[in-house]
């Protein structure tokens, strides 16, 4: 009989998330950093992931929705989600890279 391995899940404390953001996203506005830390720490990440990946995904998703035309593009008939993401990818990258720079 095959043994089923229990999958581990990733969880992160608010303190470690805040430390990661302050170290790697130094110019991220404080109100966003606080919101990201709360969001990431309140979630169980399954499948498991690294703290850096969790932070990156959270920031990227928020920037895409908050600072680009992504949501408007999703309503354009015939435009797929992947196409909308491709259209705004440069803007998302530009903002997240700025936040990674030393303050």
Secondary structure, DSSP 8 states (H G I E B T S, - for coil): ---------B---HHHHHHHHHHHSTTS-HHHHHHHHHHHHTS-BSS---HHHHHHHHHHHHHHHHHSSHHHHHTSTT--HHHHHHHHHHHHHHHHHHHHS--
